[in-house]
Amino acid sequence: MSLKLWSKLWHKLRQKTRDDGIPPVLDRRANGQAKPDVDALLARIAELEAQVARKGTLTLKVSEKGALSIYGMGRFPVSLYREQWERLLAAKDDILAFIEANADKLSVKA
């Protein structure tokens, strides 16, 4: 980059800044867009906190391929087709008994 071009860029950056401290050259907001007000920011904070609170809950969805996906168990959803879920739920008592019998060997993820 030439010295002249660098000098022009530096001059533009050092031009009068707005009241929020962002130089006009770096301001990516639409022209005339005002700063968000406190009420809007508080509403956004409340929305984000609600999202965090929902992370502990399980949600059910039908995938594009028709499988039942359970979200909230881990990083990825658990997806099985209807017949697989029915077979798994039919073995519920066996699974719970196996978990109890092997509780000392099984890891617990919080």
Gaussian input, Z-matrix of N, CA and C with variables (Angstrom, degrees):
# hf/3-21g

backbone

0 1
 N
 C     1     B1
 C     2     B2     1     A1
 N     3     B3     2     A2     1     D1
 C     4     B4     3     A3     2     D2
 C     5     B5     4     A4     3     D3
 N     6     B6     5     A5     4     D4
 C     7     B7     6     A6     5     D5
 C     8     B8     7     A7     6     D6
 N     9     B9     8     A8     7     D7
 C    10    B10     9     A9     8     D8
 C    11    B11    10    A10     9     D9
 N    12    B12    11    A11    10    D10
 C    13    B13    12    A12    11    D11
 C    14    B14    13    A13    12    D12
 N    15    B15    14    A14    13    D13
 C    16    B16    15    A15    14    D14
 C    17    B17    16    A16    15    D15
 N    18    B18    17    A17    16    D16
 C    19    B19    18    A18    17    D17
 C    20    B20    19    A19    18    D18
 N    21    B21    20    A20    19    D19
 C    22    B22    21    A21    20    D20
 C    23    B23    22    A22    21    D21
 N    24    B24    23    A23    22    D22
 C    25    B25    24    A24    23    D23
 C    26    B26    25    A25    24    D24
 N    27    B27    26    A26    25    D25
 C    28    B28    27    A27    26    D26
 C    29    B29    28    A28    27    D27
 N    30    B30    29    A29    28    D28
 C    31    B31    30    A30    29    D29
 C    32    B32    31    A31    30    D30
 N    33    B33    32    A32    31    D31
 C    34    B34    33    A33    32    D32
 C    35    B35    34    A34    33    D33
 N    36    B36    35    A35    34    D34
 C    37    B37    36    A36    35    D35
 C    38    B38    37    A37    36    D36
 N    39    B39    38    A38    37    D37
 C    40    B40    39    A39    38    D38
 C    41    B41    40    A40    39    D39
 N    42    B42    41    A41    40    D40
 C    43    B43    42    A42    41    D41
 C    44    B44    43    A43    42    D42
 N    45    B45    44    A44    43    D43
 C    46    B46    45    A45    44    D44
 C    47    B47    46    A46    45    D45
 N    48    B48    47    A47    46    D46
 C    49    B49    48    A48    47    D47
 C    50    B50    49    A49    48    D48
 N    51    B51    50    A50    49    D49
 C    52    B52    51    A51    50    D50
 C    53    B53    52    A52    51    D51
 N    54    B54    53    A53    52    D52
 C    55    B55    54    A54    53    D53
 C    56    B56    55    A55    54    D54
 N    57    B57    56    A56    55    D55
 C    58    B58    57    A57    56    D56
 C    59    B59    58    A58    57    D57
 N    60    B60    59    A59    58    D58
 C    61    B61    60    A60    59    D59
 C    62    B62    61    A61    60    D60
 N    63    B63    62    A62    61    D61
 C    64    B64    63    A63    62    D62
 C    65    B65    64    A64    63    D63
 N    66    B66    65    A65    64    D64
 C    67    B67    66    A66    65    D65
 C    68    B68    67    A67    66    D66
 N    69    B69    68    A68    67    D67
 C    70    B70    69    A69    68    D68
 C    71    B71    70    A70    69    D69
 N    72    B72    71    A71    70    D70
 C    73    B73    72    A72    71    D71
 C    74    B74    73    A73    72    D72
 N    75    B75    74    A74    73    D73
 C    76    B76    75    A75    74    D74
 C    77    B77    76    A76    75    D75
 N    78    B78    77    A77    76    D76
 C    79    B79    78    A78    77    D77
 C    80    B80    79    A79    78    D78
 N    81    B81    80    A80    79    D79
 C    82    B82    81    A81    80    D80
 C    83    B83    82    A82    81    D81
 N    84    B84    83    A83    82    D82
 C    85    B85    84    A84    83    D83
 C    86    B86    85    A85    84    D84
 N    87    B87    86    A86    85    D85
 C    88    B88    87    A87    86    D86
 C    89    B89    88    A88    87    D87
 N    90    B90    89    A89    88    D88
 C    91    B91    90    A90    89    D89
 C    92    B92    91    A91    90    D90
 N    93    B93    92    A92    91    D91
 C    94    B94    93    A93    92    D92
 C    95    B95    94    A94    93    D93
 N    96    B96    95    A95    94    D94
 C    97    B97    96    A96    95    D95
 C    98    B98    97    A97    96    D96
 N    99    B99    98    A98    97    D97
 C   100   B100    99    A99    98    D98
 C   101   B101   100   A100    99    D99
 N   102   B102   101   A101   100   D100
 C   103   B103   102   A102   101   D101
 C   104   B104   103   A103   102   D102
 N   105   B105   104   A104   103   D103
 C   106   B106   105   A105   104   D104
 C   107   B107   106   A106   105   D105
 N   108   B108   107   A107   106   D106
 C   109   B109   108   A108   107   D107
 C   110   B110   109   A109   108   D108
 N   111   B111   110   A110   109   D109
 C   112   B112   111   A111   110   D110
 C   113   B113   112   A112   111   D111
 N   114   B114   113   A113   112   D112
 C   115   B115   114   A114   113   D113
 C   116   B116   115   A115   114   D114
 N   117   B117   116   A116   115   D115
 C   118   B118   117   A117   116   D116
 C   119   B119   118   A118   117   D117
 N   120   B120   119   A119   118   D118
 C   121   B121   120   A120   119   D119
 C   122   B122   121   A121   120   D120
 N   123   B123   122   A122   121   D121
 C   124   B124   123   A123   122   D122
 C   125   B125   124   A124   123   D123
 N   126   B126   125   A125   124   D124
 C   127   B127   126   A126   125   D125
 C   128   B128   127   A127   126   D126
 N   129   B129   128   A128   127   D127
 C   130   B130   129   A129   128   D128
 C   131   B131   130   A130   129   D129
 N   132   B132   131   A131   130   D130
 C   133   B133   132   A132   131   D131
 C   134   B134   133   A133   132   D132
 N   135   B135   134   A134   133   D133
 C   136   B136   135   A135   134   D134
 C   137   B137   136   A136   135   D135
 N   138   B138   137   A137   136   D136
 C   139   B139   138   A138   137   D137
 C   140   B140   139   A139   138   D138
 N   141   B141   140   A140   139   D139
 C   142   B142   141   A141   140   D140
 C   143   B143   142   A142   141   D141
 N   144   B144   143   A143   142   D142
 C   145   B145   144   A144   143   D143
 C   146   B146   145   A145   144   D144
 N   147   B147   146   A146   145   D145
 C   148   B148   147   A147   146   D146
 C   149   B149   148   A148   147   D147
 N   150   B150   149   A149   148   D148
 C   151   B151   150   A150   149   D149
 C   152   B152   151   A151   150   D150
 N   153   B153   152   A152   151   D151
 C   154   B154   153   A153   152   D152
 C   155   B155   154   A154   153   D153
 N   156   B156   155   A155   154   D154
 C   157   B157   156   A156   155   D155
 C   158   B158   157   A157   156   D156
 N   159   B159   158   A158   157   D157
 C   160   B160   159   A159   158   D158
 C   161   B161   160   A160   159   D159
 N   162   B162   161   A161   160   D160
 C   163   B163   162   A162   161   D161
 C   164   B164   163   A163   162   D162
 N   165   B165   164   A164   163   D163
 C   166   B166   165   A165   164   D164
 C   167   B167   166   A166   165   D165
 N   168   B168   167   A167   166   D166
 C   169   B169   168   A168   167   D167
 C   170   B170   169   A169   168   D168
 N   171   B171   170   A170   169   D169
 C   172   B172   171   A171   170   D170
 C   173   B173   172   A172   171   D171
 N   174   B174   173   A173   172   D172
 C   175   B175   174   A174   173   D173
 C   176   B176   175   A175   174   D174
 N   177   B177   176   A176   175   D175
 C   178   B178   177   A177   176   D176
 C   179   B179   178   A178   177   D177
 N   180   B180   179   A179   178   D178
 C   181   B181   180   A180   179   D179
 C   182   B182   181   A181   180   D180
 N   183   B183   182   A182   181   D181
 C   184   B184   183   A183   182   D182
 C   185   B185   184   A184   183   D183
 N   186   B186   185   A185   184   D184
 C   187   B187   186   A186   185   D185
 C   188   B188   187   A187   186   D186
 N   189   B189   188   A188   187   D187
 C   190   B190   189   A189   188   D188
 C   191   B191   190   A190   189   D189
 N   192   B192   191   A191   190   D190
 C   193   B193   192   A192   191   D191
 C   194   B194   193   A193   192   D192
 N   195   B195   194   A194   193   D193
 C   196   B196   195   A195   194   D194
 C   197   B197   196   A196   195   D195
 N   198   B198   197   A197   196   D196
 C   199   B199   198   A198   197   D197
 C   200   B200   199   A199   198   D198
 N   201   B201   200   A200   199   D199
 C   202   B202   201   A201   200   D200
 C   203   B203   202   A202   201   D201
 N   204   B204   203   A203   202   D202
 C   205   B205   204   A204   203   D203
 C   206   B206   205   A205   204   D204
 N   207   B207   206   A206   205   D205
 C   208   B208   207   A207   206   D206
 C   209   B209   208   A208   207   D207
 N   210   B210   209   A209   208   D208
 C   211   B211   210   A210   209   D209
 C   212   B212   211   A211   210   D210
 N   213   B213   212   A212   211   D211
 C   214   B214   213   A213   212   D212
 C   215   B215   214   A214   213   D213
 N   216   B216   215   A215   214   D214
 C   217   B217   216   A216   215   D215
 C   218   B218   217   A217   216   D216
 N   219   B219   218   A218   217   D217
 C   220   B220   219   A219   218   D218
 C   221   B221   220   A220   219   D219
 N   222   B222   221   A221   220   D220
 C   223   B223   222   A222   221   D221
 C   224   B224   223   A223   222   D222
 N   225   B225   224   A224   223   D223
 C   226   B226   225   A225   224   D224
 C   227   B227   226   A226   225   D225
 N   228   B228   227   A227   226   D226
 C   229   B229   228   A228   227   D227
 C   230   B230   229   A229   228   D228
 N   231   B231   230   A230   229   D229
 C   232   B232   231   A231   230   D230
 C   233   B233   232   A232   231   D231
 N   234   B234   233   A233   232   D232
 C   235   B235   234   A234   233   D233
 C   236   B236   235   A235   234   D234
 N   237   B237   236   A236   235   D235
 C   238   B238   237   A237   236   D236
 C   239   B239   238   A238   237   D237
 N   240   B240   239   A239   238   D238
 C   241   B241   240   A240   239   D239
 C   242   B242   241   A241   240   D240
 N   243   B243   242   A242   241   D241
 C   244   B244   243   A243   242   D242
 C   245   B245   244   A244   243   D243
 N   246   B246   245   A245   244   D244
 C   247   B247   246   A246   245   D245
 C   248   B248   247   A247   246   D246
 N   249   B249   248   A248   247   D247
 C   250   B250   249   A249   248   D248
 C   251   B251   250   A250   249   D249
 N   252   B252   251   A251   250   D250
 C   253   B253   252   A252   251   D251
 C   254   B254   253   A253   252   D252
 N   255   B255   254   A254   253   D253
 C   256   B256   255   A255   254   D254
 C   257   B257   256   A256   255   D255
 N   258   B258   257   A257   256   D256
 C   259   B259   258   A258   257   D257
 C   260   B260   259   A259   258   D258
 N   261   B261   260   A260   259   D259
 C   262   B262   261   A261   260   D260
 C   263   B263   262   A262   261   D261
 N   264   B264   263   A263   262   D262
 C   265   B265   264   A264   263   D263
 C   266   B266   265   A265   264   D264
 N   267   B267   266   A266   265   D265
 C   268   B268   267   A267   266   D266
 C   269   B269   268   A268   267   D267
 N   270   B270   269   A269   268   D268
 C   271   B271   270   A270   269   D269
 C   272   B272   271   A271   270   D270
 N   273   B273   272   A272   271   D271
 C   274   B274   273   A273   272   D272
 C   275   B275   274   A274   273   D273
 N   276   B276   275   A275   274   D274
 C   277   B277   276   A276   275   D275
 C   278   B278   277   A277   276   D276
 N   279   B279   278   A278   277   D277
 C   280   B280   279   A279   278   D278
 C   281   B281   280   A280   279   D279
 N   282   B282   281   A281   280   D280
 C   283   B283   282   A282   281   D281
 C   284   B284   283   A283   282   D282
 N   285   B285   284   A284   283   D283
 C   286   B286   285   A285   284   D284
 C   287   B287   286   A286   285   D285
 N   288   B288   287   A287   286   D286
 C   289   B289   288   A288   287   D287
 C   290   B290   289   A289   288   D288
 N   291   B291   290   A290   289   D289
 C   292   B292   291   A291   290   D290
 C   293   B293   292   A292   291   D291
 N   294   B294   293   A293   292   D292
 C   295   B295   294   A294   293   D293
 C   296   B296   295   A295   294   D294
 N   297   B297   296   A296   295   D295
 C   298   B298   297   A297   296   D296
 C   299   B299   298   A298   297   D297
 N   300   B300   299   A299   298   D298
 C   301   B301   300   A300   299   D299
 C   302   B302   301   A301   300   D300
 N   303   B303   302   A302   301   D301
 C   304   B304   303   A303   302   D302
 C   305   B305   304   A304   303   D303
 N   306   B306   305   A305   304   D304
 C   307   B307   306   A306   305   D305
 C   308   B308   307   A307   306   D306
 N   309   B309   308   A308   307   D307
 C   310   B310   309   A309   308   D308
 C   311   B311   310   A310   309   D309
 N   312   B312   311   A311   310   D310
 C   313   B313   312   A312   311   D311
 C   314   B314   313   A313   312   D312
 N   315   B315   314   A314   313   D313
 C   316   B316   315   A315   314   D314
 C   317   B317   316   A316   315   D315
 N   318   B318   317   A317   316   D316
 C   319   B319   318   A318   317   D317
 C   320   B320   319   A319   318   D318
 N   321   B321   320   A320   319   D319
 C   322   B322   321   A321   320   D320
 C   323   B323   322   A322   321   D321
 N   324   B324   323   A323   322   D322
 C   325   B325   324   A324   323   D323
 C   326   B326   325   A325   324   D324
 N   327   B327   326   A326   325   D325
 C   328   B328   327   A327   326   D326
 C   329   B329   328   A328   327   D327

   B1=1.4436
   B2=1.5259
   B3=1.3176
   B4=1.4658
   B5=1.5218
   B6=1.3154
   B7=1.4604
   B8=1.5145
   B9=1.3317
   B10=1.4627
   B11=1.5338
   B12=1.3272
   B13=1.4637
   B14=1.5256
   B15=1.3197
   B16=1.4640
   B17=1.5232
   B18=1.3176
   B19=1.4623
   B20=1.5300
   B21=1.3479
   B22=1.4708
   B23=1.5305
   B24=1.3254
   B25=1.4616
   B26=1.5180
   B27=1.3154
   B28=1.4565
   B29=1.5260
   B30=1.3312
   B31=1.4708
   B32=1.5298
   B33=1.3379
   B34=1.4685
   B35=1.5265
   B36=1.3150
   B37=1.4635
   B38=1.5211
   B39=1.3024
   B40=1.4582
   B41=1.5193
   B42=1.3435
   B43=1.4541
   B44=1.5183
   B45=1.2845
   B46=1.4631
   B47=1.5376
   B48=1.3061
   B49=1.4581
   B50=1.5217
   B51=1.2967
   B52=1.4658
   B53=1.5176
   B54=1.3137
   B55=1.4617
   B56=1.5235
   B57=1.3424
   B58=1.4640
   B59=1.5276
   B60=1.3272
   B61=1.4478
   B62=1.5133
   B63=1.3406
   B64=1.4533
   B65=1.5279
   B66=1.3352
   B67=1.4680
   B68=1.5240
   B69=1.3292
   B70=1.4695
   B71=1.5199
   B72=1.3310
   B73=1.4626
   B74=1.5278
   B75=1.3366
   B76=1.4606
   B77=1.5244
   B78=1.3251
   B79=1.4601
   B80=1.5177
   B81=1.3299
   B82=1.4647
   B83=1.5247
   B84=1.3096
   B85=1.4617
   B86=1.5218
   B87=1.3141
   B88=1.4530
   B89=1.5285
   B90=1.3113
   B91=1.4647
   B92=1.5192
   B93=1.3017
   B94=1.4526
   B95=1.5133
   B96=1.3130
   B97=1.4587
   B98=1.5197
   B99=1.2862
   B100=1.4603
   B101=1.5168
   B102=1.3212
   B103=1.4608
   B104=1.5275
   B105=1.3248
   B106=1.4671
   B107=1.5249
   B108=1.3174
   B109=1.4620
   B110=1.5261
   B111=1.3021
   B112=1.4582
   B113=1.5229
   B114=1.3304
   B115=1.4700
   B116=1.5319
   B117=1.3319
   B118=1.4580
   B119=1.5267
   B120=1.3297
   B121=1.4595
   B122=1.5227
   B123=1.3265
   B124=1.4675
   B125=1.5239
   B126=1.3257
   B127=1.4651
   B128=1.5230
   B129=1.3270
   B130=1.4674
   B131=1.5298
   B132=1.3269
   B133=1.4631
   B134=1.5283
   B135=1.3310
   B136=1.4610
   B137=1.5273
   B138=1.3264
   B139=1.4647
   B140=1.5363
   B141=1.3243
   B142=1.4652
   B143=1.5270
   B144=1.3362
   B145=1.4650
   B146=1.5146
   B147=1.3396
   B148=1.4637
   B149=1.5316
   B150=1.3359
   B151=1.4597
   B152=1.5217
   B153=1.3187
   B154=1.4674
   B155=1.5231
   B156=1.3316
   B157=1.4602
   B158=1.5257
   B159=1.3300
   B160=1.4670
   B161=1.5167
   B162=1.3165
   B163=1.4644
   B164=1.5198
   B165=1.3147
   B166=1.4513
   B167=1.5136
   B168=1.3152
   B169=1.4606
   B170=1.5247
   B171=1.3018
   B172=1.4579
   B173=1.5224
   B174=1.3246
   B175=1.4594
   B176=1.5184
   B177=1.3207
   B178=1.4625
   B179=1.5192
   B180=1.3223
   B181=1.4627
   B182=1.5158
   B183=1.3053
   B184=1.4581
   B185=1.5236
   B186=1.3212
   B187=1.4639
   B188=1.5202
   B189=1.3330
   B190=1.4694
   B191=1.5231
   B192=1.3291
   B193=1.4648
   B194=1.5239
   B195=1.3303
   B196=1.4540
   B197=1.5104
   B198=1.3129
   B199=1.4682
   B200=1.5248
   B201=1.3220
   B202=1.4601
   B203=1.5195
   B204=1.3246
   B205=1.4616
   B206=1.5176
   B207=1.3199
   B208=1.4586
   B209=1.5268
   B210=1.3241
   B211=1.4572
   B212=1.5228
   B213=1.3219
   B214=1.4576
   B215=1.5123
   B216=1.3281
   B217=1.4642
   B218=1.5215
   B219=1.3056
   B220=1.4565
   B221=1.5040
   B222=1.3104
   B223=1.4613
   B224=1.5258
   B225=1.3194
   B226=1.4578
   B227=1.5227
   B228=1.3303
   B229=1.4694
   B230=1.5236
   B231=1.3198
   B232=1.4658
   B233=1.5208
   B234=1.3279
   B235=1.4650
   B236=1.5214
   B237=1.3191
   B238=1.4643
   B239=1.5235
   B240=1.3289
   B241=1.4566
   B242=1.5248
   B243=1.3204
   B244=1.4641
   B245=1.5208
   B246=1.3172
   B247=1.4686
   B248=1.5268
   B249=1.3151
   B250=1.4613
   B251=1.5263
   B252=1.3449
   B253=1.4716
   B254=1.5228
   B255=1.3309
   B256=1.4668
   B257=1.5277
   B258=1.3166
   B259=1.4622
   B260=1.5285
   B261=1.3319
   B262=1.4610
   B263=1.5326
   B264=1.3246
   B265=1.4673
   B266=1.5261
   B267=1.3177
   B268=1.4665
   B269=1.5306
   B270=1.3279
   B271=1.4672
   B272=1.5262
   B273=1.3194
   B274=1.4647
   B275=1.5308
   B276=1.3314
   B277=1.4705
   B278=1.5268
   B279=1.3387
   B280=1.4686
   B281=1.5333
   B282=1.3140
   B283=1.4639
   B284=1.5273
   B285=1.3393
   B286=1.4697
   B287=1.5330
   B288=1.3351
   B289=1.4611
   B290=1.5277
   B291=1.3231
   B292=1.4605
   B293=1.5351
   B294=1.3168
   B295=1.4691
   B296=1.5248
   B297=1.3284
   B298=1.4692
   B299=1.5188
   B300=1.3266
   B301=1.4690
   B302=1.5274
   B303=1.3177
   B304=1.4608
   B305=1.5297
   B306=1.3164
   B307=1.4651
   B308=1.5167
   B309=1.3044
   B310=1.4789
   B311=1.5141
   B312=1.3363
   B313=1.4562
   B314=1.5281
   B315=1.3124
   B316=1.4802
   B317=1.5282
   B318=1.3216
   B319=1.4700
   B320=1.5173
   B321=1.3224
   B322=1.4548
   B323=1.5179
   B324=1.3201
   B325=1.4599
   B326=1.5239
   B327=1.3229
   B328=1.4650
   B329=1.4921
   A1=107.25
   A2=115.10
   A3=118.84
   A4=110.25
   A5=114.51
   A6=120.53
   A7=111.23
   A8=116.79
   A9=120.90
   A10=110.83
   A11=115.33
   A12=119.76
   A13=110.69
   A14=116.29
   A15=120.97
   A16=110.89
   A17=116.55
   A18=121.48
   A19=111.20
   A20=116.69
   A21=120.27
   A22=110.50
   A23=115.83
   A24=119.84
   A25=110.75
   A26=116.82
   A27=120.84
   A28=111.02
   A29=116.22
   A30=120.49
   A31=110.51
   A32=116.87
   A33=120.13
   A34=111.27
   A35=116.31
   A36=119.83
   A37=111.78
   A38=116.62
   A39=120.53
   A40=112.91
   A41=117.36
   A42=120.29
   A43=110.13
   A44=114.32
   A45=121.47
   A46=111.07
   A47=116.35
   A48=120.90
   A49=109.59
   A50=115.15
   A51=119.92
   A52=109.29
   A53=115.97
   A54=119.99
   A55=113.01
   A56=117.60
   A57=119.59
   A58=112.03
   A59=117.35
   A60=121.68
   A61=115.18
   A62=118.48
   A63=121.06
   A64=108.58
   A65=117.75
   A66=119.15
   A67=109.72
   A68=117.87
   A69=120.31
   A70=113.51
   A71=117.67
   A72=120.41
   A73=111.11
   A74=117.36
   A75=121.16
   A76=113.36
   A77=117.09
   A78=120.79
   A79=109.54
   A80=117.52
   A81=121.88
   A82=112.33
   A83=117.23
   A84=119.39
   A85=109.32
   A86=115.76
   A87=120.22
   A88=108.63
   A89=116.08
   A90=119.49
   A91=110.84
   A92=115.54
   A93=120.97
   A94=114.69
   A95=118.25
   A96=119.96
   A97=109.38
   A98=115.96
   A99=120.94
   A100=110.58
   A101=115.32
   A102=119.85
   A103=108.87
   A104=117.55
   A105=118.72
   A106=110.15
   A107=115.76
   A108=118.57
   A109=110.48
   A110=115.66
   A111=122.01
   A112=111.04
   A113=116.96
   A114=120.00
   A115=111.15
   A116=117.14
   A117=120.19
   A118=110.48
   A119=116.69
   A120=119.93
   A121=111.48
   A122=117.42
   A123=120.65
   A124=111.10
   A125=116.81
   A126=120.34
   A127=110.58
   A128=117.03
   A129=120.89
   A130=111.11
   A131=117.04
   A132=121.19
   A133=110.08
   A134=116.82
   A135=120.67
   A136=110.98
   A137=116.45
   A138=120.89
   A139=110.82
   A140=116.93
   A141=120.64
   A142=111.43
   A143=116.94
   A144=119.98
   A145=111.48
   A146=117.09
   A147=120.70
   A148=110.46
   A149=117.15
   A150=120.41
   A151=110.87
   A152=116.70
   A153=120.92
   A154=109.80
   A155=117.89
   A156=121.33
   A157=111.04
   A158=116.71
   A159=120.38
   A160=112.68
   A161=117.94
   A162=120.27
   A163=112.41
   A164=118.77
   A165=121.46
   A166=113.42
   A167=118.23
   A168=121.18
   A169=110.63
   A170=115.27
   A171=121.49
   A172=109.33
   A173=116.06
   A174=120.80
   A175=108.74
   A176=115.19
   A177=122.27
   A178=109.59
   A179=116.42
   A180=121.51
   A181=109.26
   A182=115.92
   A183=121.44
   A184=106.56
   A185=116.67
   A186=121.38
   A187=110.57
   A188=115.59
   A189=120.92
   A190=111.44
   A191=116.68
   A192=120.75
   A193=112.45
   A194=117.56
   A195=120.78
   A196=115.48
   A197=117.57
   A198=120.82
   A199=109.29
   A200=116.17
   A201=121.64
   A202=107.54
   A203=116.40
   A204=121.84
   A205=109.22
   A206=115.83
   A207=121.74
   A208=107.62
   A209=115.71
   A210=122.45
   A211=109.24
   A212=116.46
   A213=121.32
   A214=113.95
   A215=117.52
   A216=120.94
   A217=111.14
   A218=116.41
   A219=122.61
   A220=109.04
   A221=115.00
   A222=119.55
   A223=111.72
   A224=117.14
   A225=122.04
   A226=109.77
   A227=117.45
   A228=119.32
   A229=111.40
   A230=115.19
   A231=121.60
   A232=105.64
   A233=116.42
   A234=121.26
   A235=110.35
   A236=115.30
   A237=122.17
   A238=108.00
   A239=115.47
   A240=119.63
   A241=109.73
   A242=116.05
   A243=121.78
   A244=112.83
   A245=116.61
   A246=120.15
   A247=110.91
   A248=115.78
   A249=120.02
   A250=111.36
   A251=116.57
   A252=119.32
   A253=110.74
   A254=117.08
   A255=120.26
   A256=110.55
   A257=116.62
   A258=120.73
   A259=111.11
   A260=116.07
   A261=121.30
   A262=110.75
   A263=116.94
   A264=120.41
   A265=112.08
   A266=117.26
   A267=120.36
   A268=110.61
   A269=116.37
   A270=121.07
   A271=111.82
   A272=117.81
   A273=123.04
   A274=112.45
   A275=116.76
   A276=120.39
   A277=111.74
   A278=116.90
   A279=120.73
   A280=111.02
   A281=115.78
   A282=120.24
   A283=110.69
   A284=117.01
   A285=120.51
   A286=111.45
   A287=116.95
   A288=120.36
   A289=110.53
   A290=116.52
   A291=120.79
   A292=110.72
   A293=116.42
   A294=120.52
   A295=110.44
   A296=116.74
   A297=120.09
   A298=111.70
   A299=117.05
   A300=120.97
   A301=112.07
   A302=117.38
   A303=121.22
   A304=112.46
   A305=117.38
   A306=121.61
   A307=112.00
   A308=118.01
   A309=120.95
   A310=112.57
   A311=118.41
   A312=121.78
   A313=113.25
   A314=116.14
   A315=120.76
   A316=110.58
   A317=115.01
   A318=120.77
   A319=109.29
   A320=115.67
   A321=122.18
   A322=107.54
   A323=115.86
   A324=120.65
   A325=108.13
   A326=115.50
   A327=119.99
   A328=112.17
   D1=132.43
   D2=-178.05
   D3=-72.18
   D4=158.82
   D5=-179.45
   D6=-63.70
   D7=-37.15
   D8=-179.55
   D9=-64.86
   D10=-45.28
   D11=178.80
   D12=-63.82
   D13=-42.31
   D14=178.09
   D15=-61.36
   D16=-41.08
   D17=179.72
   D18=-63.23
   D19=-42.04
   D20=178.30
   D21=-63.43
   D22=-44.06
   D23=179.98
   D24=-62.51
   D25=-44.33
   D26=179.73
   D27=-62.58
   D28=-40.28
   D29=179.50
   D30=-63.33
   D31=-42.23
   D32=179.10
   D33=-63.76
   D34=-39.88
   D35=179.78
   D36=-66.76
   D37=-32.14
   D38=-177.22
   D39=-87.21
   D40=-2.50
   D41=178.73
   D42=-61.05
   D43=169.71
   D44=-177.98
   D45=-49.12
   D46=128.35
   D47=178.58
   D48=-94.53
   D49=159.28
   D50=177.26
   D51=-75.80
   D52=177.54
   D53=-177.21
   D54=-66.34
   D55=-17.24
   D56=178.67
   D57=-92.63
   D58=3.15
   D59=174.99
   D60=85.43
   D61=4.68
   D62=-179.48
   D63=-93.98
   D64=122.76
   D65=176.66
   D66=-61.84
   D67=144.88
   D68=-178.01
   D69=-55.84
   D70=-33.37
   D71=-179.09
   D72=-65.85
   D73=-32.81
   D74=-177.00
   D75=-94.36
   D76=-7.64
   D77=-178.00
   D78=-74.45
   D79=115.34
   D80=-176.80
   D81=-97.89
   D82=4.81
   D83=177.81
   D84=-73.96
   D85=156.11
   D86=176.64
   D87=-64.35
   D88=149.49
   D89=-179.16
   D90=-57.69
   D91=133.34
   D92=177.26
   D93=81.57
   D94=-2.49
   D95=179.56
   D96=-73.01
   D97=126.98
   D98=-178.28
   D99=-81.73
   D100=163.98
   D101=175.12
   D102=-65.80
   D103=146.88
   D104=178.00
   D105=-63.68
   D106=140.41
   D107=-179.34
   D108=-81.41
   D109=168.73
   D110=-175.14
   D111=-62.57
   D112=-40.34
   D113=-179.56
   D114=-62.60
   D115=-40.17
   D116=179.06
   D117=-66.31
   D118=-39.69
   D119=178.51
   D120=-66.27
   D121=-40.69
   D122=178.07
   D123=-65.23
   D124=-38.02
   D125=177.33
   D126=-64.45
   D127=-40.33
   D128=178.43
   D129=-65.75
   D130=-39.88
   D131=177.44
   D132=-62.01
   D133=-43.69
   D134=178.95
   D135=-62.72
   D136=-39.21
   D137=179.00
   D138=-64.37
   D139=-43.00
   D140=179.57
   D141=-67.42
   D142=-37.90
   D143=177.16
   D144=-64.90
   D145=-36.53
   D146=177.51
   D147=-65.53
   D148=-37.40
   D149=177.29
   D150=-62.99
   D151=-41.58
   D152=179.51
   D153=-64.98
   D154=-40.10
   D155=-179.69
   D156=-65.71
   D157=-32.76
   D158=-179.22
   D159=-74.61
   D160=-15.61
   D161=-176.65
   D162=-61.90
   D163=-24.66
   D164=-179.66
   D165=-81.25
   D166=-6.11
   D167=-177.18
   D168=-98.63
   D169=155.24
   D170=177.13
   D171=-92.59
   D172=138.66
   D173=175.27
   D174=-124.53
   D175=144.88
   D176=-178.27
   D177=-111.68
   D178=136.46
   D179=177.39
   D180=-142.67
   D181=154.08
   D182=173.38
   D183=-97.37
   D184=125.55
   D185=-178.18
   D186=-74.39
   D187=172.00
   D188=178.57
   D189=-61.12
   D190=-30.73
   D191=-178.26
   D192=-89.98
   D193=1.90
   D194=176.68
   D195=92.03
   D196=13.89
   D197=178.11
   D198=-91.01
   D199=155.80
   D200=175.02
   D201=-90.09
   D202=121.41
   D203=-179.85
   D204=-111.64
   D205=131.22
   D206=176.43
   D207=-107.78
   D208=119.93
   D209=178.77
   D210=-101.05
   D211=146.86
   D212=177.05
   D213=108.37
   D214=-1.38
   D215=178.55
   D216=-83.44
   D217=-30.46
   D218=-177.69
   D219=-169.40
   D220=-156.45
   D221=-177.04
   D222=-67.46
   D223=-36.01
   D224=-178.50
   D225=-115.54
   D226=155.27
   D227=178.40
   D228=-72.28
   D229=156.41
   D230=172.53
   D231=-98.80
   D232=115.89
   D233=-174.99
   D234=-121.70
   D235=125.64
   D236=175.35
   D237=-139.40
   D238=155.68
   D239=175.70
   D240=-80.43
   D241=165.83
   D242=-174.36
   D243=-52.48
   D244=-46.77
   D245=-178.32
   D246=-62.49
   D247=-38.04
   D248=179.44
   D249=-66.57
   D250=-42.12
   D251=177.40
   D252=-63.92
   D253=-42.31
   D254=-179.87
   D255=-62.46
   D256=-40.95
   D257=178.58
   D258=-65.84
   D259=-41.78
   D260=179.61
   D261=-65.60
   D262=-44.58
   D263=179.99
   D264=-68.20
   D265=-29.48
   D266=176.86
   D267=-67.70
   D268=-27.25
   D269=-179.76
   D270=-94.54
   D271=17.68
   D272=-175.89
   D273=-53.90
   D274=-48.82
   D275=-177.70
   D276=-63.02
   D277=-40.75
   D278=177.96
   D279=-64.32
   D280=-40.74
   D281=179.94
   D282=-64.73
   D283=-46.02
   D284=179.33
   D285=-62.99
   D286=-38.94
   D287=178.07
   D288=-65.27
   D289=-40.94
   D290=178.60
   D291=-63.95
   D292=-40.54
   D293=178.52
   D294=-62.68
   D295=-44.30
   D296=178.55
   D297=-63.69
   D298=-42.13
   D299=-178.43
   D300=-67.58
   D301=-28.12
   D302=-176.58
   D303=-115.49
   D304=25.01
   D305=-176.82
   D306=-58.97
   D307=-34.76
   D308=-178.99
   D309=-71.16
   D310=-22.34
   D311=-179.17
   D312=-95.91
   D313=-18.13
   D314=-175.37
   D315=-86.69
   D316=140.09
   D317=177.00
   D318=-82.30
   D319=151.75
   D320=176.67
   D321=-116.62
   D322=121.67
   D323=179.12
   D324=-104.56
   D325=123.27
   D326=-178.51
   D327=-81.74

